[in-house]
Amino acid sequence: MRNLRMTVAGLALLGTIGAIGLATPRTAAAAQIIIETAPPAPRFEAIPAAPAGRYAWIPGRWNWNGHSYVWVGGRYVPMAARYRGWAPGHWAGHAREWYWVPGHWQ
């Protein structure tokens, strides 16, 4: 009986690991949208004064809404103490395909 429990538990664990392994590439691939049309040039934005000390400016960007590019204006966000600033995201092109590279805290 004990061997049967261990076997069932082992198979369940292998099934879970296998499901995670199979789901990861699909999830990663689904998260990245590839567009065949280059984004427009970035718009000029006058950066207003920061609302307080530790705020970072997140610049505006072109966002793909499924049909066309839509401008999303820049904004200030509070910066956590462990970060120095924000590295902005950008559209990257490869051949005739464009994809968004997200910004991140540094």
C-alpha positions in Angstrom: 0.0 0.0 0.0 2.9 2.4 0.9 4.6 1.7 -2.5 1.3 2.5 -4.3 1.0 5.8 -2.5 4.6 6.7 -3.3 4.0 5.8 -7.0 0.8 7.8 -7.2 2.5 10.8 -5.5 5.5 10.5 -7.8 3.3 10.4 -10.9 1.3 13.4 -9.7 4.5 15.3 -9.1 5.8 14.4 -12.6 2.5 15.4 -14.1 2.7 18.8 -12.4 6.3 19.4 -13.5 5.4 18.3 -17.0 2.4 20.6 -17.1 4.5 23.5 -15.9 7.1 22.8 -18.5 4.6 22.7 -21.3 2.7 25.8 -20.1 5.7 28.1 -19.7 6.6 28.4 -23.5 2.9 28.9 -24.4 2.5 31.6 -21.7 5.6 33.4 -22.7 4.8 33.3 -26.4 1.2 34.5 -25.8 2.4 37.4 -23.7 4.4 38.9 -26.5 2.4 40.5 -29.3 4.1 40.8 -32.7 2.9 43.5 -35.1 3.8 43.9 -38.7 3.4 47.7 -38.7 6.1 49.9 -37.3 4.9 52.3 -34.5 4.7 56.0 -35.2 7.5 58.3 -34.0 7.2 59.1 -30.3 5.4 62.3 -29.5 7.1 65.1 -27.7 6.0 65.5 -24.1 6.8 68.4 -21.9 7.8 66.8 -18.6 6.0 68.6 -15.7 7.6 69.1 -12.3 7.6 66.0 -10.1 4.9 65.9 -7.5 7.4 65.1 -4.7 10.9 63.8 -4.1 11.1 60.2 -5.1 9.0 60.0 -8.2 10.1 58.7 -11.6 8.8 59.9 -14.9 7.5 57.1 -17.1 7.5 58.5 -20.6 4.5 58.2 -23.0 4.5 55.4 -25.6 2.5 54.0 -28.4 0.3 51.1 -27.3 -1.2 48.5 -29.7 -4.9 48.1 -29.1 -5.4 45.2 -31.5 -6.2 47.4 -34.5 -3.9 50.4 -34.4 -1.4 52.3 -32.2 -2.8 54.5 -29.5 -0.8 57.1 -27.6 -0.6 56.6 -23.8 0.7 59.7 -22.1 3.6 59.8 -19.7 3.1 60.0 -15.9 5.0 60.1 -12.6 5.0 57.1 -10.4 6.4 56.7 -6.8 9.8 55.1 -6.8 10.7 52.4 -4.3 13.8 53.2 -2.1 15.8 50.3 -3.6 15.7 51.7 -7.2 17.6 54.5 -8.9 15.2 55.1 -11.8 13.2 53.8 -14.6 14.6 52.3 -17.9 11.8 53.1 -20.4 10.3 50.4 -22.6 10.6 50.6 -26.4 9.4 49.0 -29.6 12.0 46.8 -31.2 11.9 45.6 -34.8 13.3 42.5 -36.3 12.8 42.0 -40.1 9.2 43.2 -40.6 8.0 42.4 -37.1 7.7 44.8 -34.1 7.3 43.9 -30.5 7.2 45.8 -27.2 10.1 45.5 -24.8 8.7 46.5 -21.4 10.4 49.1 -19.2 11.8 48.2 -15.8 13.1 49.6 -12.6 16.9 49.9 -12.2 
